[in-house]
Amino acid sequence: MPELSSRDQQAKKAVFDKWSKYYDSDHLWHWYFNAGYKKVVFYLIKENVSLGRSLDIGCGTGGLEEIILKNSFKSNTLAIDISEEMVKVARQKIVDQQIEFLVGDFNDLKLQKESFNNIFILNNLHHFTIIKDFFSKIDSLLLKGGHLFLIDPNADGILRKFWTVILDNVFFRHEGDVKYHSFKLVDKILKELKYSIIISKNFYFFSKFCIYRK
Ligand SMILES: C[S@@+](CC[C@H](N)C(=O)[O-])C[C@H]1O[C@@H](n2cnc3c(N)ncnc32)[C@H](O)[C@@H]1O
């Protein structure tokens, strides 16, 4: 499912390679990303979820894996990211036999069907512009009963749409081809795929935090 031209992919990699140098010390954004990992882990603890096999798409510097390990969860995780430098930072911080970090574009990745109990898509849904194809690939990878965790800026309503324009044109204007999605549309697609919604909450008003079960 190649979504981007290789020139777009190279540009995207370059942006995230650069960001990897200060991603974990970027006060504003790291605070926001960290709050997302904590929300996920809070749910895992509260519901006593046993993680099994997990896939983290666009894992960045491995912040989610770090907090999952800190909370003593056992998870056989494949964490992938298009940026080699992001993955380098993640590998330096986290050495654990259960966690494999891989450099790669999720669009090109061939994985065994129905092999994951959990899929995490935290703050990178907007990098997948053809959302229907993206979720159909996700669906093919997730086991029945598995969880799908999503956090991303939400493009529903004028205020939130305006904020996504600011994100795209002010904060992240070099990220290349991105599309901030309507979570009404995300919900529609996932309901068509027969997912049930477990949590759907605003996250700092402009973003959405959702958990679905297949
Ligand atoms: C804003 S960061 C979020 C990282 C992490 N999930 C977090 O919440 O801190 C977005 C990440 O998605 C990665 N990414 C973007 N497009 C990707 C793709 N097609 N395949 C894999 N990773 C991708 C970027 O390299 C970047 O590290």
The ligand as an SDF file (V2000), in Angstrom:
LIG
                    3D

 27 29  0  0  0  0  0  0  0  0999 V2000
    4.8220   12.7650   16.4450 C   0  0  0  0  0  0  0  0  0  0  0  0
    5.7740   11.3100   16.3970 S   0  0  0  0  0  0  0  0  0  0  0  0
    4.9230   10.2720   17.5760 C   0  0  0  0  0  0  0  0  0  0  0  0
    5.8480    9.2400   18.1610 C   0  0  0  0  0  0  0  0  0  0  0  0
    5.2640    8.3970   19.2980 C   0  0  0  0  0  0  0  0  0  0  0  0
    4.2030    7.5430   18.8390 N   0  0  0  0  0  0  0  0  0  0  0  0
    4.8210    9.2780   20.4150 C   0  0  0  0  0  0  0  0  0  0  0  0
    3.5990    9.3390   20.6980 O   0  0  0  0  0  0  0  0  0  0  0  0
    5.6860    9.9190   21.0280 O   0  0  0  0  0  0  0  0  0  0  0  0
    5.3000   10.5550   14.8420 C   0  0  0  0  0  0  0  0  0  0  0  0
    6.2240    9.4040   14.4660 C   0  0  0  0  0  0  0  0  0  0  0  0
    5.6540    8.6940   13.3570 O   0  0  0  0  0  0  0  0  0  0  0  0
    6.7130    8.2740   12.5230 C   0  0  0  0  0  0  0  0  0  0  0  0
    6.1640    7.9500   11.1760 N   0  0  0  0  0  0  0  0  0  0  0  0
    5.6100    8.8180   10.2960 C   0  0  0  0  0  0  0  0  0  0  0  0
    5.2110    8.1760    9.1890 N   0  0  0  0  0  0  0  0  0  0  0  0
    5.5120    6.8580    9.3890 C   0  0  0  0  0  0  0  0  0  0  0  0
    5.3550    5.6860    8.5920 C   0  0  0  0  0  0  0  0  0  0  0  0
    4.8030    5.7450    7.3740 N   0  0  0  0  0  0  0  0  0  0  0  0
    5.7860    4.4980    9.0840 N   0  0  0  0  0  0  0  0  0  0  0  0
    6.3760    4.4380   10.3220 C   0  0  0  0  0  0  0  0  0  0  0  0
    6.5630    5.5170   11.1090 N   0  0  0  0  0  0  0  0  0  0  0  0
    6.1230    6.7130   10.6520 C   0  0  0  0  0  0  0  0  0  0  0  0
    7.6840    9.4350   12.5520 C   0  0  0  0  0  0  0  0  0  0  0  0
    8.9840    9.0950   12.1620 O   0  0  0  0  0  0  0  0  0  0  0  0
    7.6030    9.8610   14.0180 C   0  0  0  0  0  0  0  0  0  0  0  0
    8.5990    9.2650   14.8180 O   0  0  0  0  0  0  0  0  0  0  0  0
  1  2  1  0
  2  3  1  0
  2 10  1  0
  3  4  1  0
  4  5  1  0
  5  6  1  0
  5  7  1  0
  7  8  2  0
  7  9  1  0
 10 11  1  0
 11 12  1  0
 11 26  1  0
 12 13  1  0
 13 14  1  0
 13 24  1  0
 14 15  1  0
 14 23  1  0
 15 16  2  0
 16 17  1  0
 17 18  1  0
 17 23  2  0
 18 19  1  0
 18 20  2  0
 20 21  1  0
 21 22  2  0
 22 23  1  0
 24 25  1  0
 24 26  1  0
 26 27  1  0
M  CHG  2   2   1   9  -1
M  END
$$$$
